[in-house]
Amino acid sequence: MENENAEPKFKRIPFVGQDGCHLKGRCSGQLLSITTKDGNDNIFPVAMVMVKQEIKDS
């Protein structure tokens, strides 16, 4: 934010990417991940989660 006393206004918004893949075998479900870029244009993971496969019961 530019000024702490002013109305909240961001100078820039970071790029955030989301991706997912299906897992098969003993660990069935989906692996979801969130990545972003830092100030040096390097990509790094922010969060990863493994979720159950979607079925009618869930």
TORDREN-516839 format. One record per residue: residue number from 1; x, y, z of N, C-alpha, C in turn. Coordinates in steps of 0.05 Angstrom, whole numbers, plus 5000, padded with zeros to 4 digits. Last residue first. Layout:
N
<atom><i>NUM</i><n_c1>X</n_c1><n_c2>Y</n_c2><n_c3>Z</n_c3><ca_c1>X</ca_c1><ca_c2>Y</ca_c2><ca_c3>Z</ca_c3><c_c1>X</c_c1><c_c2>Y</c_c2><c_c3>Z</c_c3></atom>
...
This chain:
58
<atom><i>58</i><n_c1>4599</n_c1><n_c2>4253</n_c2><n_c3>4966</n_c3><ca_c1>4613</ca_c1><ca_c2>4277</ca_c2><ca_c3>4976</ca_c3><c_c1>4603</c_c1><c_c2>4301</c_c2><c_c3>4962</c_c3></atom>
<atom><i>57</i><n_c1>4570</n_c1><n_c2>4215</n_c2><n_c3>4938</n_c3><ca_c1>4566</ca_c1><ca_c2>4217</ca_c2><ca_c3>4967</ca_c3><c_c1>4579</c_c1><c_c2>4242</c_c2><c_c3>4979</c_c3></atom>
<atom><i>56</i><n_c1>4588</n_c1><n_c2>4219</n_c2><n_c3>4885</n_c3><ca_c1>4561</ca_c1><ca_c2>4228</ca_c2><ca_c3>4892</ca_c3><c_c1>4557</c_c1><c_c2>4232</c_c2><c_c3>4922</c_c3></atom>
<atom><i>55</i><n_c1>4656</n_c1><n_c2>4245</n_c2><n_c3>4890</n_c3><ca_c1>4637</ca_c1><ca_c2>4224</ca_c2><ca_c3>4883</ca_c3><c_c1>4609</c_c1><c_c2>4234</c_c2><c_c3>4891</c_c3></atom>
<atom><i>54</i><n_c1>4720</n_c1><n_c2>4268</n_c2><n_c3>4879</n_c3><ca_c1>4692</ca_c1><ca_c2>4276</ca_c2><ca_c3>4882</ca_c3><c_c1>4674</c_c1><c_c2>4253</c_c2><c_c3>4872</c_c3></atom>
<atom><i>53</i><n_c1>4774</n_c1><n_c2>4243</n_c2><n_c3>4919</n_c3><ca_c1>4761</ca_c1><ca_c2>4244</ca_c2><ca_c3>4892</ca_c3><c_c1>4731</c_c1><c_c2>4251</c_c2><c_c3>4896</c_c3></atom>
<atom><i>52</i><n_c1>4803</n_c1><n_c2>4286</n_c2><n_c3>4968</n_c3><ca_c1>4789</ca_c1><ca_c2>4262</ca_c2><ca_c3>4960</ca_c3><c_c1>4777</c_c1><c_c2>4266</c_c2><c_c3>4932</c_c3></atom>
<atom><i>51</i><n_c1>4865</n_c1><n_c2>4322</n_c2><n_c3>4960</n_c3><ca_c1>4836</ca_c1><ca_c2>4321</ca_c2><ca_c3>4966</ca_c3><c_c1>4825</c_c1><c_c2>4295</c_c2><c_c3>4956</c_c3></atom>
<atom><i>50</i><n_c1>4923</n_c1><n_c2>4351</n_c2><n_c3>4981</n_c3><ca_c1>4912</ca_c1><ca_c2>4327</ca_c2><ca_c3>4969</ca_c3><c_c1>4884</c_c1><c_c2>4324</c_c2><c_c3>4978</c_c3></atom>
<atom><i>49</i><n_c1>4956</n_c1><n_c2>4413</n_c2><n_c3>4968</n_c3><ca_c1>4937</ca_c1><ca_c2>4397</ca_c2><ca_c3>4984</ca_c3><c_c1>4928</c_c1><c_c2>4373</c_c2><c_c3>4967</c_c3></atom>
<atom><i>48</i><n_c1>5002</n_c1><n_c2>4466</n_c2><n_c3>4976</n_c3><ca_c1>4995</ca_c1><ca_c2>4441</ca_c2><ca_c3>4963</ca_c3><c_c1>4975</c_c1><c_c2>4426</c_c2><c_c3>4981</c_c3></atom>
<atom><i>47</i><n_c1>5023</n_c1><n_c2>4534</n_c2><n_c3>4966</n_c3><ca_c1>5008</ca_c1><ca_c2>4514</ca_c2><ca_c3>4981</ca_c3><c_c1>5003</c_c1><c_c2>4489</c_c2><c_c3>4963</c_c3></atom>
<atom><i>46</i><n_c1>5064</n_c1><n_c2>4559</n_c2><n_c3>4939</n_c3><ca_c1>5053</ca_c1><ca_c2>4572</ca_c2><ca_c3>4962</ca_c3><c_c1>5039</c_c1><c_c2>4551</c_c2><c_c3>4979</c_c3></atom>
<atom><i>45</i><n_c1>5125</n_c1><n_c2>4547</n_c2><n_c3>4903</n_c3><ca_c1>5099</ca_c1><ca_c2>4538</ca_c2><ca_c3>4912</ca_c3><c_c1>5090</c_c1><c_c2>4553</c_c2><c_c3>4938</c_c3></atom>
<atom><i>44</i><n_c1>5153</n_c1><n_c2>4596</n_c2><n_c3>4858</n_c3><ca_c1>5155</ca_c1><ca_c2>4579</ca_c2><ca_c3>4881</ca_c3><c_c1>5127</c_c1><c_c2>4571</c_c2><c_c3>4890</c_c3></atom>
<atom><i>43</i><n_c1>5192</n_c1><n_c2>4624</n_c2><n_c3>4806</n_c3><ca_c1>5166</ca_c1><ca_c2>4612</ca_c2><ca_c3>4813</ca_c3><c_c1>5170</c_c1><c_c2>4594</c_c2><c_c3>4837</c_c3></atom>
<atom><i>42</i><n_c1>5224</n_c1><n_c2>4687</n_c2><n_c3>4801</n_c3><ca_c1>5226</ca_c1><ca_c2>4658</ca_c2><ca_c3>4807</ca_c3><c_c1>5199</c_c1><c_c2>4648</c_c2><c_c3>4815</c_c3></atom>
<atom><i>41</i><n_c1>5228</n_c1><n_c2>4742</n_c2><n_c3>4794</n_c3><ca_c1>5214</ca_c1><ca_c2>4726</ca_c2><ca_c3>4774</ca_c3><c_c1>5219</c_c1><c_c2>4696</c_c2><c_c3>4777</c_c3></atom>
<atom><i>40</i><n_c1>5244</n_c1><n_c2>4767</n_c2><n_c3>4840</n_c3><ca_c1>5265</ca_c1><ca_c2>4759</ca_c2><ca_c3>4821</ca_c3><c_c1>5254</c_c1><c_c2>4742</c_c2><c_c3>4798</c_c3></atom>
<atom><i>39</i><n_c1>5199</n_c1><n_c2>4772</n_c2><n_c3>4871</n_c3><ca_c1>5210</ca_c1><ca_c2>4796</ca_c2><ca_c3>4859</ca_c3><c_c1>5232</c_c1><c_c2>4790</c_c2><c_c3>4839</c_c3></atom>
<atom><i>38</i><n_c1>5162</n_c1><n_c2>4711</n_c2><n_c3>4854</n_c3><ca_c1>5173</ca_c1><ca_c2>4731</ca_c2><ca_c3>4873</ca_c3><c_c1>5185</c_c1><c_c2>4754</c_c2><c_c3>4857</c_c3></atom>
<atom><i>37</i><n_c1>5100</n_c1><n_c2>4682</n_c2><n_c3>4834</n_c3><ca_c1>5127</ca_c1><ca_c2>4692</ca_c2><ca_c3>4827</ca_c3><c_c1>5136</c_c1><c_c2>4712</c_c2><c_c3>4847</c_c3></atom>
<atom><i>36</i><n_c1>5066</n_c1><n_c2>4622</n_c2><n_c3>4856</n_c3><ca_c1>5067</ca_c1><ca_c2>4651</ca_c2><ca_c3>4851</ca_c3><c_c1>5096</c_c1><c_c2>4658</c_c2><c_c3>4843</c_c3></atom>
<atom><i>35</i><n_c1>5018</n_c1><n_c2>4568</n_c2><n_c3>4860</n_c3><ca_c1>5045</ca_c1><ca_c2>4578</ca_c2><ca_c3>4857</ca_c3><c_c1>5044</c_c1><c_c2>4608</c_c2><c_c3>4852</c_c3></atom>
<atom><i>34</i><n_c1>4983</n_c1><n_c2>4515</n_c2><n_c3>4889</n_c3><ca_c1>4983</ca_c1><ca_c2>4543</ca_c2><ca_c3>4883</ca_c3><c_c1>5012</c_c1><c_c2>4553</c_c2><c_c3>4882</c_c3></atom>
<atom><i>33</i><n_c1>4954</n_c1><n_c2>4451</n_c2><n_c3>4873</n_c3><ca_c1>4976</ca_c1><ca_c2>4468</ca_c2><ca_c3>4882</ca_c3><c_c1>4972</c_c1><c_c2>4497</c_c2><c_c3>4873</c_c3></atom>
<atom><i>32</i><n_c1>4924</n_c1><n_c2>4388</n_c2><n_c3>4888</n_c3><ca_c1>4921</ca_c1><ca_c2>4416</ca_c2><ca_c3>4879</ca_c3><c_c1>4944</c_c1><c_c2>4432</c_c2><c_c3>4890</c_c3></atom>
<atom><i>31</i><n_c1>4912</n_c1><n_c2>4324</n_c2><n_c3>4870</n_c3><ca_c1>4933</ca_c1><ca_c2>4340</ca_c2><ca_c3>4882</ca_c3><c_c1>4930</c_c1><c_c2>4368</c_c2><c_c3>4870</c_c3></atom>
<atom><i>30</i><n_c1>4858</n_c1><n_c2>4280</n_c2><n_c3>4883</n_c3><ca_c1>4870</ca_c1><ca_c2>4301</ca_c2><ca_c3>4867</ca_c3><c_c1>4891</c_c1><c_c2>4315</c_c2><c_c3>4883</c_c3></atom>
<atom><i>29</i><n_c1>4852</n_c1><n_c2>4208</n_c2><n_c3>4886</n_c3><ca_c1>4842</ca_c1><ca_c2>4235</ca_c2><ca_c3>4893</ca_c3><c_c1>4854</c_c1><c_c2>4255</c_c2><c_c3>4874</c_c3></atom>
<atom><i>28</i><n_c1>4885</n_c1><n_c2>4151</n_c2><n_c3>4914</n_c3><ca_c1>4868</ca_c1><ca_c2>4163</ca_c2><ca_c3>4893</ca_c3><c_c1>4857</c_c1><c_c2>4190</c_c2><c_c3>4904</c_c3></atom>
<atom><i>27</i><n_c1>4934</n_c1><n_c2>4119</n_c2><n_c3>4929</n_c3><ca_c1>4927</ca_c1><ca_c2>4146</ca_c2><ca_c3>4938</ca_c3><c_c1>4909</c_c1><c_c2>4160</c_c2><c_c3>4917</c_c3></atom>
<atom><i>26</i><n_c1>4938</n_c1><n_c2>4072</n_c2><n_c3>4899</n_c3><ca_c1>4931</ca_c1><ca_c2>4071</ca_c2><ca_c3>4928</ca_c3><c_c1>4922</c_c1><c_c2>4098</c_c2><c_c3>4939</c_c3></atom>
<atom><i>25</i><n_c1>4915</n_c1><n_c2>4097</n_c2><n_c3>4836</n_c3><ca_c1>4929</ca_c1><ca_c2>4076</ca_c2><ca_c3>4852</ca_c3><c_c1>4920</c_c1><c_c2>4077</c_c2><c_c3>4881</c_c3></atom>
<atom><i>24</i><n_c1>4923</n_c1><n_c2>4166</n_c2><n_c3>4816</n_c3><ca_c1>4911</ca_c1><ca_c2>4139</ca_c2><ca_c3>4814</ca_c3><c_c1>4927</c_c1><c_c2>4120</c_c2><c_c3>4831</c_c3></atom>
<atom><i>23</i><n_c1>4905</n_c1><n_c2>4234</n_c2><n_c3>4818</n_c3><ca_c1>4923</ca_c1><ca_c2>4213</ca_c2><ca_c3>4828</ca_c3><c_c1>4908</c_c1><c_c2>4186</c_c2><c_c3>4825</c_c3></atom>
<atom><i>22</i><n_c1>4902</n_c1><n_c2>4289</n_c2><n_c3>4775</n_c3><ca_c1>4888</ca_c1><ca_c2>4266</ca_c2><ca_c3>4786</ca_c3><c_c1>4909</c_c1><c_c2>4246</c_c2><c_c3>4794</c_c3></atom>
<atom><i>21</i><n_c1>4921</n_c1><n_c2>4357</n_c2><n_c3>4790</n_c3><ca_c1>4925</ca_c1><ca_c2>4332</ca_c2><ca_c3>4775</ca_c3><c_c1>4911</c_c1><c_c2>4309</c_c2><c_c3>4790</c_c3></atom>
<atom><i>20</i><n_c1>4921</n_c1><n_c2>4428</n_c2><n_c3>4782</n_c3><ca_c1>4913</ca_c1><ca_c2>4404</ca_c2><ca_c3>4795</ca_c3><c_c1>4918</c_c1><c_c2>4380</c_c2><c_c3>4777</c_c3></atom>
<atom><i>19</i><n_c1>4937</n_c1><n_c2>4496</n_c2><n_c3>4797</n_c3><ca_c1>4938</ca_c1><ca_c2>4473</ca_c2><ca_c3>4779</ca_c3><c_c1>4930</c_c1><c_c2>4449</c_c2><c_c3>4796</c_c3></atom>
<atom><i>18</i><n_c1>4942</n_c1><n_c2>4567</n_c2><n_c3>4793</n_c3><ca_c1>4930</ca_c1><ca_c2>4544</ca_c2><ca_c3>4806</ca_c3><c_c1>4931</c_c1><c_c2>4521</c_c2><c_c3>4786</c_c3></atom>
<atom><i>17</i><n_c1>4983</n_c1><n_c2>4624</n_c2><n_c3>4806</n_c3><ca_c1>4973</ca_c1><ca_c2>4603</ca_c2><ca_c3>4788</ca_c3><c_c1>4963</c_c1><c_c2>4580</c_c2><c_c3>4804</c_c3></atom>
<atom><i>16</i><n_c1>4986</n_c1><n_c2>4693</n_c2><n_c3>4812</n_c3><ca_c1>4981</ca_c1><ca_c2>4668</ca_c2><ca_c3>4826</ca_c3><c_c1>4970</c_c1><c_c2>4648</c_c2><c_c3>4807</c_c3></atom>
<atom><i>15</i><n_c1>5022</n_c1><n_c2>4752</n_c2><n_c3>4811</n_c3><ca_c1>5011</ca_c1><ca_c2>4730</ca_c2><ca_c3>4794</ca_c3><c_c1>5009</c_c1><c_c2>4705</c_c2><c_c3>4812</c_c3></atom>
<atom><i>14</i><n_c1>5003</n_c1><n_c2>4806</n_c2><n_c3>4854</n_c3><ca_c1>5021</ca_c1><ca_c2>4785</ca_c2><ca_c3>4846</ca_c3><c_c1>5007</c_c1><c_c2>4764</c_c2><c_c3>4829</c_c3></atom>
<atom><i>13</i><n_c1>4989</n_c1><n_c2>4872</n_c2><n_c3>4837</n_c3><ca_c1>4977</ca_c1><ca_c2>4847</ca_c2><ca_c3>4846</ca_c3><c_c1>4995</c_c1><c_c2>4825</c_c2><c_c3>4837</c_c3></atom>
<atom><i>12</i><n_c1>5008</n_c1><n_c2>4937</n_c2><n_c3>4861</n_c3><ca_c1>5009</ca_c1><ca_c2>4915</ca_c2><ca_c3>4842</ca_c3><c_c1>4997</c_c1><c_c2>4890</c_c2><c_c3>4854</c_c3></atom>
<atom><i>11</i><n_c1>4992</n_c1><n_c2>4975</n_c2><n_c3>4898</n_c3><ca_c1>5007</ca_c1><ca_c2>4984</ca_c2><ca_c3>4875</ca_c3><c_c1>5007</c_c1><c_c2>4962</c_c2><c_c3>4853</c_c3></atom>
<atom><i>10</i><n_c1>4927</n_c1><n_c2>4981</n_c2><n_c3>4929</n_c3><ca_c1>4951</ca_c1><ca_c2>4965</ca_c2><ca_c3>4923</ca_c3><c_c1>4965</c_c1><c_c2>4976</c_c2><c_c3>4898</c_c3></atom>
<atom><i>9</i><n_c1>4898</n_c1><n_c2>5019</n_c2><n_c3>4977</n_c3><ca_c1>4902</ca_c1><ca_c2>5016</ca_c2><ca_c3>4948</ca_c3><c_c1>4928</c_c1><c_c2>5002</c_c2><c_c3>4943</c_c3></atom>
<atom><i>8</i><n_c1>4858</n_c1><n_c2>5043</n_c2><n_c3>5029</n_c3><ca_c1>4874</ca_c1><ca_c2>5020</ca_c2><ca_c3>5019</ca_c3><c_c1>4875</c_c1><c_c2>5018</c_c2><c_c3>4988</c_c3></atom>
<atom><i>7</i><n_c1>4865</n_c1><n_c2>5113</n_c2><n_c3>5038</n_c3><ca_c1>4847</ca_c1><ca_c2>5091</ca_c2><ca_c3>5032</ca_c3><c_c1>4863</c_c1><c_c2>5068</c_c2><c_c3>5021</c_c3></atom>
<atom><i>6</i><n_c1>4921</n_c1><n_c2>5132</n_c2><n_c3>5080</n_c3><ca_c1>4902</ca_c1><ca_c2>5135</ca_c2><ca_c3>5057</ca_c3><c_c1>4884</c_c1><c_c2>5111</c_c2><c_c3>5055</c_c3></atom>
<atom><i>5</i><n_c1>4958</n_c1><n_c2>5119</n_c2><n_c3>5118</n_c3><ca_c1>4935</ca_c1><ca_c2>5135</ca_c2><ca_c3>5126</ca_c3><c_c1>4914</c_c1><c_c2>5138</c_c2><c_c3>5104</c_c3></atom>
<atom><i>4</i><n_c1>4998</n_c1><n_c2>5091</n_c2><n_c3>5091</n_c3><ca_c1>4983</ca_c1><ca_c2>5078</ca_c2><ca_c3>5113</ca_c3><c_c1>4958</c_c1><c_c2>5093</c_c2><c_c3>5121</c_c3></atom>
<atom><i>3</i><n_c1>5005</n_c1><n_c2>5090</n_c2><n_c3>5022</n_c3><ca_c1>5005</ca_c1><ca_c2>5107</ca_c2><ca_c3>5046</ca_c3><c_c1>4988</c_c1><c_c2>5094</c_c2><c_c3>5067</c_c3></atom>
<atom><i>2</i><n_c1>5009</n_c1><n_c2>5045</n_c2><n_c3>4986</n_c3><ca_c1>5026</ca_c1><ca_c2>5069</ca_c2><ca_c3>4984</ca_c3><c_c1>5028</c_c1><c_c2>5085</c_c2><c_c3>5010</c_c3></atom>
<atom><i>1</i><n_c1>5017</n_c1><n_c2>4977</n_c2><n_c3>5000</n_c3><ca_c1>5000</ca_c1><ca_c2>5000</ca_c2><ca_c3>5000</ca_c3><c_c1>5018</c_c1><c_c2>5025</c_c2><c_c3>5000</c_c3></atom>
